[in-house]
């Protein structure tokens, strides 16, 4: 049963007058009593025999007021997290994964699984800072051991992404996917080319480098004089990142955006309210989205 049918059944229109159903729908969906203009509108439709409960629910749940209420209930960061989860869940399966910066403070399976990756690799290696220096706080579980699951094993190594060349555990390994979830922006700008070179050299044949990161085209409108996080070393535009990847031996084979903010992009004014109008959080418009993501293959040229 869809959400509209569930709501109509819960409200029980058969037990209420049509006007009472309208009043109750406003309370449930918009969290307020119906205003005079709204009541007059629906009374007119009821009087003309044009009232249908499903249409009422559809109109209210697609209104900017409803979307704003939902967004405020979630919060901007929660909405962004949901978009990232949808993106992560759409990624292809890979057997052997290196997740750079992928520790979770909560679960030993790591941030990739926690975020919503729908597949289960045979092996995930998580490289992150030492436990007492990790961005999200010290993990609730020891990271000096491997963790076995019915689908595979998760291993931990510690070090700095800028110095990944100095991590002996990883040097002889090749990975089907090297993943960086909201991590590139935490790497010193002049050190990133070295990290990208290492990534390219440690991908298995047909391997993929996949990452997401904030889009400076939009975050600069939101915060002209600073980055969105004090730990960010540099926030890239999609165009900047694509040039950097090309210079370091990668071709971008897929592009995504999360939370398309085309009105903000066009107006130069950060307009969070445009998110209320989004039909989907994941898109193919990285240039105008708050976060962009790339899937990269080693260049054959």
C-alpha positions as CSV (number, residue, x, y, z in Angstrom):
1,X,0.0,0.0,0.0
2,X,1.4,3.4,-0.9
3,X,1.9,6.3,1.6
4,X,-1.2,8.2,0.3
5,X,-3.4,5.2,0.6
6,X,-2.1,4.5,4.1
7,X,-2.8,8.1,5.1
8,X,-6.3,8.1,3.7
9,X,-7.1,4.8,5.4
10,X,-5.6,6.1,8.7
11,X,-7.7,9.3,8.5
12,X,-10.8,7.2,7.9
13,X,-12.7,9.5,5.4
14,X,-15.7,7.2,5.7
15,X,-16.0,8.2,9.4
16,X,-15.6,11.9,8.8
17,X,-17.4,14.6,6.9
18,X,-15.5,15.8,3.8
19,X,-14.7,19.1,5.5
20,X,-13.5,17.4,8.7
21,X,-11.3,15.2,6.6
22,X,-9.7,18.3,5.0
23,X,-9.2,19.9,8.4
24,X,-7.5,16.7,9.7
25,X,-5.3,16.4,6.6
26,X,-3.9,19.8,7.2
27,X,-3.1,19.0,10.8
28,X,-1.4,15.7,9.8
29,X,0.5,16.8,6.7
30,X,1.2,20.5,7.4
31,X,1.2,20.4,11.2
32,X,-1.3,23.3,11.5
33,X,-4.9,24.2,11.4
34,X,-6.3,25.0,8.0
35,X,-6.2,28.7,7.1
36,X,-9.3,30.6,5.9
37,X,-8.3,30.7,2.2
38,X,-7.6,27.0,2.2
39,X,-10.8,26.2,3.9
40,X,-12.8,28.3,1.4
41,X,-11.0,26.7,-1.5
42,X,-11.8,23.1,-0.3
43,X,-15.4,24.0,0.7
44,X,-15.9,25.3,-2.9
45,X,-14.6,22.0,-4.3
46,X,-16.7,20.0,-1.9
47,X,-19.8,22.0,-2.9
48,X,-19.1,21.4,-6.6
49,X,-18.7,17.7,-6.1
50,X,-15.0,17.9,-7.0
51,X,-13.6,16.7,-3.8
52,X,-11.5,13.5,-3.7
53,X,-9.4,12.5,-0.7
54,X,-6.5,11.2,-2.7
55,X,-6.2,14.4,-4.6
56,X,-6.2,16.4,-1.4
57,X,-3.4,14.4,0.0
58,X,-1.5,14.6,-3.3
59,X,-1.8,18.4,-3.4
60,X,-0.8,18.9,0.2
61,X,2.2,16.5,0.1
62,X,3.5,18.2,-3.1
63,X,3.2,21.7,-1.7
64,X,6.3,23.8,-0.9
65,X,5.0,24.1,2.7
66,X,5.0,20.4,3.1
67,X,8.4,20.0,1.5
68,X,9.8,22.7,3.7
69,X,8.4,21.1,6.8
70,X,10.0,17.8,5.8
71,X,13.3,19.4,5.1
72,X,13.3,21.2,8.4
73,X,12.4,17.9,10.1
74,X,15.4,16.2,8.5
75,X,17.8,19.1,8.4
76,X,20.1,20.0,5.6
77,X,22.9,17.6,6.7
78,X,20.5,14.7,7.1
79,X,19.2,15.4,3.6
80,X,22.7,15.4,2.3
81,X,23.4,12.2,4.1
82,X,20.4,10.6,2.5
83,X,21.5,11.7,-0.9
84,X,25.0,10.3,-0.3
85,X,23.4,7.0,0.9
86,X,21.3,6.8,-2.3
87,X,24.4,7.4,-4.4
88,X,26.5,4.8,-2.5
89,X,23.7,2.3,-2.8
90,X,23.8,2.7,-6.6
91,X,27.4,1.7,-7.0
92,X,28.4,-1.5,-8.8
93,X,29.8,-4.6,-6.9
94,X,33.5,-4.9,-6.4
95,X,35.3,-7.9,-4.8
96,X,38.3,-6.2,-3.2
97,X,37.9,-2.6,-1.9
98,X,40.2,0.0,-0.4
99,X,38.3,2.7,1.5
100,X,40.6,5.7,2.2
101,X,39.2,7.6,5.2
102,X,36.5,5.0,5.6
103,X,36.4,4.4,9.3
104,X,33.1,4.6,11.2
105,X,33.0,5.3,14.9
106,X,30.1,3.0,15.2
107,X,30.4,-0.2,13.2
108,X,33.5,-2.3,12.4
109,X,32.2,-2.9,8.9
110,X,33.1,0.7,8.1
111,X,31.6,3.8,6.7
112,X,31.0,2.4,3.2
113,X,28.7,-0.3,4.5
114,X,27.1,2.1,7.0
115,X,26.4,4.6,4.3
116,X,24.4,2.1,2.3
117,X,26.7,0.3,-0.2
118,X,24.3,-2.5,-1.3
119,X,27.0,-5.1,-2.2
120,X,29.3,-7.0,0.1
121,X,33.0,-7.3,-1.1
122,X,35.1,-10.3,-0.2
123,X,37.5,-7.9,1.4
124,X,37.4,-4.3,2.5
125,X,40.6,-2.6,3.7
126,X,40.0,0.6,5.5
127,X,42.8,3.1,5.7
128,X,42.2,6.0,8.2
129,X,44.1,8.1,10.7
130,X,45.1,6.5,14.0
131,X,42.0,5.9,16.1
132,X,42.5,8.9,18.5
133,X,42.8,11.3,15.5
134,X,39.9,10.2,13.4
135,X,37.6,12.9,12.1
136,X,34.3,11.5,13.5
137,X,35.9,10.6,16.9
138,X,37.6,7.6,18.4
139,X,35.8,4.4,17.3
140,X,33.9,2.3,19.7
141,X,35.7,-0.9,18.7
142,X,39.4,-1.8,18.5
143,X,41.1,-1.4,15.1
144,X,44.1,-3.6,15.7
145,X,42.3,-6.7,14.4
146,X,40.4,-7.9,11.4
147,X,36.6,-8.4,11.4
148,X,35.1,-11.4,9.7
149,X,31.5,-11.4,8.4
150,X,29.5,-14.0,6.5
151,X,30.2,-12.0,3.4
152,X,33.9,-11.3,3.8
153,X,36.6,-9.6,6.0
154,X,37.3,-6.0,7.0
155,X,40.9,-5.0,7.7
156,X,42.2,-1.8,9.2
157,X,45.5,0.1,8.5
158,X,46.4,3.5,9.8
159,X,48.2,6.4,8.3
160,X,47.7,9.6,6.3
161,X,46.3,9.7,2.8
162,X,49.0,12.2,1.9
163,X,51.6,9.6,2.9
164,X,49.9,6.5,1.6
165,X,53.1,5.6,-0.2
166,X,54.7,5.0,3.2
167,X,52.1,2.4,4.3
168,X,53.9,-0.9,3.8
169,X,50.8,-3.1,4.2
170,X,49.3,-1.7,1.0
171,X,52.2,-1.5,-1.3
172,X,52.0,-5.0,-2.9
173,X,48.2,-5.0,-3.2
174,X,45.8,-4.2,-6.0
175,X,42.1,-3.3,-5.5
176,X,39.0,-3.5,-7.7
177,X,37.7,-0.3,-6.2
178,X,39.5,2.5,-4.3
179,X,36.9,4.6,-2.7
180,X,37.1,8.0,-0.9
181,X,33.8,9.2,0.6
182,X,34.1,12.9,1.5
183,X,37.8,12.6,2.0
184,X,39.6,14.3,-0.9
185,X,38.8,17.7,0.5
186,X,40.7,16.8,3.7
187,X,44.0,16.2,1.8
188,X,46.5,19.0,1.3
189,X,46.1,20.3,-2.2
190,X,49.8,20.0,-3.1
191,X,49.8,16.4,-1.8
192,X,46.8,15.1,-3.7
193,X,48.6,14.4,-7.0
194,X,50.9,12.0,-5.2
195,X,47.9,10.3,-3.6
196,X,46.2,10.1,-7.0
197,X,49.3,8.6,-8.6
198,X,49.4,5.9,-5.9
199,X,45.7,5.2,-6.4
200,X,46.2,4.7,-10.1
201,X,49.1,2.4,-9.6
202,X,47.2,0.2,-7.1
203,X,44.0,-0.4,-9.1
204,X,43.6,-3.9,-10.5
205,X,42.9,-4.2,-14.3
206,X,39.4,-2.7,-15.0
207,X,39.5,-1.2,-11.4
208,X,37.7,2.0,-10.5
209,X,38.5,5.0,-8.4
210,X,35.2,6.4,-7.0
211,X,34.7,9.4,-4.7
212,X,32.4,12.2,-3.7
213,X,33.3,15.7,-2.5
214,X,31.6,19.1,-1.9
215,X,31.3,21.3,-5.0
216,X,33.1,24.6,-4.4
217,X,31.0,26.3,-7.1
218,X,28.1,26.0,-4.7
219,X,29.9,26.0,-1.3
220,X,31.6,29.3,-2.2
221,X,28.2,30.9,-2.6
222,X,27.2,29.5,0.8
223,X,30.4,30.5,2.5
224,X,32.4,33.0,0.3
225,X,35.2,33.4,2.9
226,X,35.8,29.9,4.2
227,X,35.2,26.3,3.5
228,X,32.2,24.4,4.9
229,X,34.4,22.6,7.4
230,X,37.4,23.9,9.2
231,X,39.3,20.6,8.5
232,X,38.9,21.0,4.7
233,X,42.2,21.7,3.0
234,X,40.7,22.6,-0.4
235,X,37.2,22.3,-1.9
236,X,37.2,21.6,-5.7
237,X,34.9,22.5,-8.5
238,X,34.0,19.6,-10.8
239,X,36.0,21.2,-13.6
240,X,39.1,21.6,-11.4
241,X,38.8,18.0,-10.3
242,X,38.4,16.7,-13.8
243,X,41.6,18.5,-15.0
244,X,43.5,17.2,-12.0
245,X,42.4,13.6,-12.7
246,X,43.3,13.9,-16.3
247,X,46.8,15.1,-15.4
248,X,47.2,12.2,-13.1
249,X,46.2,9.5,-15.5
250,X,42.5,9.0,-15.0
251,X,39.4,9.3,-17.3
252,X,36.1,10.1,-15.7
253,X,33.6,7.5,-16.8
254,X,30.6,8.4,-14.7
255,X,29.5,11.7,-13.1
256,X,26.8,12.3,-10.4
257,X,25.5,15.3,-8.5
258,X,23.7,15.3,-5.1
259,X,21.2,18.0,-4.2
260,X,21.0,20.0,-7.4
261,X,21.0,23.7,-6.5
262,X,20.6,25.2,-10.0
263,X,18.8,28.3,-8.7
264,X,21.7,29.0,-6.4
265,X,24.2,28.4,-9.2
266,X,22.3,30.8,-11.5
267,X,21.6,33.5,-9.0
268,X,24.8,33.5,-7.0
269,X,22.7,33.5,-3.8
270,X,22.5,30.5,-1.6
271,X,18.8,29.4,-1.7
272,X,18.3,26.4,0.6
273,X,14.6,26.6,0.0
274,X,15.0,25.3,-3.6
275,X,15.7,21.9,-2.0
276,X,12.1,21.8,-1.1
277,X,11.2,21.4,-4.7
278,X,13.6,18.6,-5.6
279,X,12.0,15.5,-7.0
280,X,15.1,13.5,-6.5
281,X,18.3,14.0,-4.5
282,X,20.7,12.1,-6.8
283,X,21.2,13.5,-10.3
284,X,23.5,13.7,-13.3
285,X,24.3,17.4,-12.9
286,X,27.5,17.7,-10.9
287,X,28.3,21.3,-11.9
288,X,25.2,22.6,-10.1
289,X,24.9,20.2,-7.2
290,X,26.1,20.7,-3.6
291,X,28.2,17.5,-3.8
292,X,29.6,15.8,-6.9
293,X,30.9,12.3,-7.4
294,X,33.1,10.7,-10.1
295,X,33.9,7.2,-11.1
296,X,37.3,7.0,-12.8
297,X,39.2,4.5,-14.8
298,X,42.9,4.5,-15.6
299,X,43.5,6.4,-18.8
300,X,44.5,4.2,-21.7
301,X,46.0,7.1,-23.7
